[in-house]
Amino acid sequence: MSARLFWVGWLFHLKSLTNSLFFVLVSVLQPVIFASIAFFMVESGVRTGALLYVALGAGMMGVWSATLFGAGGAIQWQRWQGTLELLVGAPAPFIATLLPLTVATATLGVYSIAGTLVWGRLLFGVPLDFAEPLQLAVALPATVLSLGLLGLLLASTFVLYRNANAFSNLLEYPVWLATGLLVPLSLLPGWVSPIAWSLSPTWGMRAIRQAAFGGNAWPEIAMCLGLGLVYLALGALALRNFERLARDRATLSLT
């Protein structure tokens, strides 16, 4: 029953989010703009595979944005529609109805990677010769799943905040920077590294780039999945606690 609930919920939310112009723009247009700026800044030939490196990083930025906005916006949308109390009070555990939504938002972020690669190929001649297609085929869903579970952990804290979407905006650029999506981690202060290691986008990006350029992506894939399990455990624990506090403080609804 839980697997069926997850599948139906994931498919429903994925279709619903696809019909949202806002999410399509966030997932496709925004990373394409960032990728285009980076393409113009990078001189082809200075570094082998530089354009593909940039395209993958910009695509992952879109995946994180979709996950973050989905995790923050999910609670707020349910509040606006007056269904949050119904979901919390439903027979199924709240985590079982929230998890498909956060994974669906991360899945929608695949548009970002596909969009930046197609855009880069058509307009800038970005080569799409991936060295390890099998590893890439595993790295992408592993990254999406781990980001969806990270979104679950974030959403579990957003239950308490009436302006959760505003709080989620605060986390977009810092994570882009701390996980090496904008600049290499080697250029950042040393204290950033432990933060980066605890975030799945760091390992997901490494796995995808390793697969694209011919490295061994399996350790990074394993780290993505391992962190995903940690996020799931912490999210389940936090969700029960935050749900209880939200009930006590009467912060589930807008009224």
C-alpha positions in Angstrom: 0.0 0.0 0.0 2.8 2.4 0.8 4.6 1.8 -2.5 1.3 2.3 -4.4 0.6 5.5 -2.4 4.1 6.8 -3.3 3.7 5.9 -7.0 0.3 7.5 -7.3 1.3 10.6 -5.3 4.5 11.0 -7.3 2.7 10.7 -10.6 -0.1 13.0 -9.6 2.3 15.8 -8.3 4.6 15.4 -11.3 1.7 16.0 -13.7 0.4 18.8 -11.6 3.8 20.6 -11.4 4.3 20.1 -15.2 1.1 22.1 -15.7 2.5 25.0 -13.6 4.1 27.7 -15.8 6.1 28.9 -12.7 7.8 25.5 -12.2 8.5 25.1 -15.9 10.2 28.5 -16.0 12.2 27.8 -12.8 13.2 24.4 -14.1 14.1 25.3 -17.7 14.4 29.1 -18.3 16.5 30.0 -15.2 19.3 27.4 -15.6 19.4 28.2 -19.3 20.0 31.8 -18.6 22.8 31.0 -16.1 24.3 28.5 -18.5 24.3 31.1 -21.4 26.1 33.6 -19.2 28.7 31.0 -18.3 29.0 29.8 -21.9 29.9 33.3 -23.0 32.5 33.6 -20.2 34.2 30.4 -20.9 36.5 30.3 -23.8 36.2 27.0 -25.7 39.5 25.2 -25.7 40.9 26.6 -22.6 39.9 23.6 -20.7 38.8 20.3 -22.2 35.1 19.8 -21.6 34.6 23.2 -20.0 31.3 23.9 -21.7 29.8 20.5 -20.7 31.1 21.1 -17.2 29.3 24.4 -17.1 26.1 23.0 -18.6 25.8 20.2 -16.1 26.4 22.6 -13.2 23.7 25.0 -14.4 21.3 22.1 -14.9 21.9 20.9 -11.3 21.2 24.5 -10.1 17.8 24.1 -11.7 17.2 20.8 -10.0 18.0 22.3 -6.6 15.7 25.3 -7.2 12.8 23.1 -8.2 13.3 20.9 -5.1 13.6 23.9 -2.8 10.6 25.8 -4.1 8.6 22.6 -4.2 9.4 21.7 -0.6 8.7 25.3 0.6 5.7 25.9 -1.6 4.1 22.5 -1.0 3.1 23.4 2.6 2.0 26.9 1.7 -0.1 25.7 -1.2 -1.9 23.2 1.0 -2.5 26.0 3.5 -4.0 28.2 0.8 -6.2 25.4 -0.5 -7.3 24.5 3.0 -6.2 20.9 2.6 -3.2 20.8 4.9 -5.3 19.9 7.9 -6.9 17.1 5.9 -3.6 15.6 4.9 -2.2 15.8 8.5 -5.4 14.1 9.8 -5.7 11.5 7.0 -5.3 7.8 8.0 -2.0 7.6 6.0 1.0 9.1 7.7 1.7 12.6 6.7 5.2 11.6 5.5 3.6 9.2 3.1 1.7 12.0 1.4 4.5 14.5 1.5 7.4 12.4 0.2 5.9 11.8 -3.3 5.5 15.6 -3.7 9.1 16.4 -2.8 10.5 13.7 -5.0 8.2 14.9 -7.8 9.6 18.4 -7.6 13.2 17.0 -7.7 12.2 14.9 -10.7 10.8 17.9 -12.5 14.3 19.4 -12.1 15.5 16.9 -14.8 14.1 19.4 -17.2 16.9 21.7 -16.1 19.7 19.3 -17.0 18.0 18.3 -20.3 17.3 21.9 -21.2 20.8 23.2 -20.6 22.3 20.4 -22.5 20.0 20.8 -25.5 20.5 24.6 -25.4 24.2 24.3 -25.1 24.4 21.8 -28.0 22.2 23.8 -30.4 23.6 27.3 -29.8 27.1 26.7 -28.4 28.1 23.4 -29.8 28.6 21.7 -26.4 29.7 18.1 -27.0 27.4 15.5 -25.5 29.8 12.5 -25.7 29.4 11.0 -22.2 32.2 8.7 -21.2 30.2 6.4 -18.9 26.5 6.3 -20.0 25.7 3.5 -17.6 27.0 5.4 -14.6 25.2 8.5 -15.8 21.9 6.5 -16.1 22.3 5.5 -12.4 23.7 8.8 -11.2 20.7 10.9 -12.4 17.9 9.0 -10.6 20.1 8.6 -7.5 20.7 12.3 -7.4 17.0 13.1 -8.0 16.0 10.7 -5.2 18.5 12.1 -2.7 17.4 15.7 -3.4 13.8 14.7 -3.0 14.6 13.2 0.4 16.5 16.4 1.3 13.4 18.3 0.2 11.4 16.1 2.6 13.7 17.1 5.5 13.3 20.8 4.6 9.5 20.5 4.2 9.3 18.9 7.6 10.6 22.1 9.1 8.4 24.3 6.9 5.2 22.9 8.6 5.8 25.4 11.4 6.2 28.5 9.2 3.4 30.3 7.6 5.8 32.0 5.1 7.7 28.8 4.3 8.2 29.8 0.6 10.0 33.0 1.7 12.3 31.0 4.0 13.1 28.6 1.1 14.3 31.5 -1.0 17.0 32.1 1.5 18.5 28.7 0.9 18.8 28.8 -2.9 22.1 30.7 -3.5 24.0 29.6 -0.5 23.6 25.9 -1.5 24.5 26.7 -5.1 27.7 28.1 -3.8 28.5 25.6 -1.0 28.0 22.5 -3.2 30.3 23.7 -5.9 27.6 24.3 -8.6 28.8 27.9 -9.2 32.5 27.6 -8.4 34.8 24.7 -7.5 35.0 23.9 -3.8 38.7 24.3 -3.9 38.3 28.1 -4.3 36.1 28.4 -1.2 37.3 28.6 2.4 38.0 25.4 4.2 35.1 25.6 6.6 32.7 25.3 3.6 33.8 21.7 2.9 32.1 20.0 5.8 28.9 21.7 4.9 29.2 20.6 1.3 29.8 17.0 2.3 26.5 16.9 4.2 24.5 18.0 1.2 23.5 15.6 -1.5 23.8 18.1 -4.4 27.5 18.0 -3.9 27.8 14.3 -4.4 25.1 14.2 -7.1 27.0 16.8 -9.1 30.3 14.9 -8.6 28.7 11.7 -9.7 27.2 13.2 -12.9 30.4 14.9 -13.8 32.5 11.8 -13.1 30.2 9.8 -15.4 30.3 12.4 -18.1 34.0 12.8 -18.1 35.1 9.2 -17.5 35.7 8.9 -13.8 34.4 6.4 -11.3 31.0 7.7 -10.2 30.0 4.8 -8.0 31.4 6.1 -4.6 29.5 9.4 -5.2 26.4 7.6 -6.1 26.6 5.6 -2.9 27.1 8.8 -0.9 24.0 10.2 -2.5 21.9 7.2 -1.6 23.4 7.1 1.9 22.7 10.7 2.6 19.2 10.2 1.2 18.6 7.5 3.9 19.8 9.9 6.6 17.5 12.6 5.3 14.6 10.2 5.3 15.2 9.2 8.9 15.7 12.8 10.1 12.8 14.0 8.1 10.5 11.3 9.6 11.6 12.2 13.1 11.4 16.0 12.5 8.0 15.7 10.8 6.4 14.0 13.8 7.8 16.6 16.1 7.0 19.6 14.0 3.6 18.3 13.3 2.9 18.0 17.0 4.1 21.5 17.6 2.1 22.8 14.7 -1.0 21.2 16.2 -0.3 22.7 19.6 0.4 26.2 18.2 -2.5 26.0 15.7 -0.2 27.0 12.8 -1.5 24.5 10.3 -4.0 26.8 8.7 -3.8 30.5 7.7 -6.8 31.4 9.8 
